[in-house]
Amino acid sequence: MIIYLLRMFGISLSVTLLIEGLIAFLWGIRGKKSFLLVLLVNVLTNPLAVLVYWLYQVYAGAHSLPVQVIIELAVIIVEAYIYRRFAEDDRFRIPRPIGLAIVANVLSWGIGRLM
């Protein structure tokens, strides 16, 4: 079971970091601090989102698109808040932080669903 969970969390986080890192780069994020922020924000939100949904599946015994959407909306809100707060600091260059959170998470979630 532990190997399964480590694999599940590891694959999910790795794919998320790859996709959202690429989206951040295409979004215009080039600074080391800003790019590191994107990676750290995803290290914070992805494992928690995966854990919540996995626990839902274990206890409900089913998959649920509405539950996934609610979790993703929560992730978008948290990430948008963090990006927006850091965007106010001149040391970080995060253009359109709310848009970044929405686009990165919708695409990451969509690609993950296709996989």
N, C-alpha and C positions, 0 to 999 in steps of 0.2 A: 504494500500500500504506500509506503514512504517513497519508494522508487517511482511509483505512478504519479504521486503528487509532485515530486521534484521535477519529473519530466514535464508534467502538465504546466506547472508554473514557469519552468525554464523556457519551454518552447513558446508559450504565450508571451512572456516578457521579451524574449529575443526577437520574435516577429514584430511585436509592437514597437520596440526600440528601432528596429530597422525601418519600418514603414513610417513611423512618426518622425524619425530623424531625417529621412529623405524628404518628407513633406515640409519639415521645418527648413531644410536647406533650400528647397524650391520656393518656400515662402519668403526667402531673403535673409534668413538668420545665418550669419556668418561668424559672428564673434564667439570666441571660446566660452565666455561666461554664459552667453545667451543659449548657445547650443548645449552646454552642460546642464543648464536649467531645464531645458526640454527633456533631456534624458532623465534627470533626477525626478522631475514631476511624474514621469511615466513609471519610474521605479516605485514611487509612492502610490500611484493610483491603480496601476495594472494588477499587481498581486491582490490588492484588496477587492477589486471588482471581480477577478477570477474566483477568489475565495467565496465571496457572497453568492455568486451564481452557482458554484459547485455545491455549497451548502444547501441552496434552494433545491437543486436537483436531487441531492441525497435525501432530504426530508420530504420533498413533494413527490419524488419519484417520477418526475416528468421534465421535459424541456418546455420552455415558455418564452416565446418571442416578446410578449409584453414585459416580462420581468427583465429580459435582456435590455430592452429599450429604456426602462426605468433606471437600471444600473448605469447604462451609457449616458443618460441625461445627467445623472448625479456626477459622473466622471467629468463630463463637459463643464458643468457648473464649477466644480472644484478647480479644474485646470484653467478655465477662463479667469477665475478669481486670482489664482496665483500668477498667471502670466500678466494680467492687468496690473497687479500690485508691483511686479518687478518692472513692467514697462514704464512705470512712473519714475524709475531710477535711471539717471543718465548713463550709468555704467552698463545697462542692459539695453539692447536694441531689439525690441519685439514689436514689429509692425502688426497692427490690427490683432491684438492678443485674443480677443473673443472669437474672431473669425478663425484664427489659427486653431483654437481649441475645438471649434465645431468641425472644421474641415478635416483636421488630423484624426479626430476620433471617429467621425462618420466613415471616412475612408479606411481607417485601420479596422474598425469593427466589420465593415462590409467585406473587406479582403479576408479577414479572419473567418467570416461566415462561409465564404466561397471555398476556403481551404478545408 
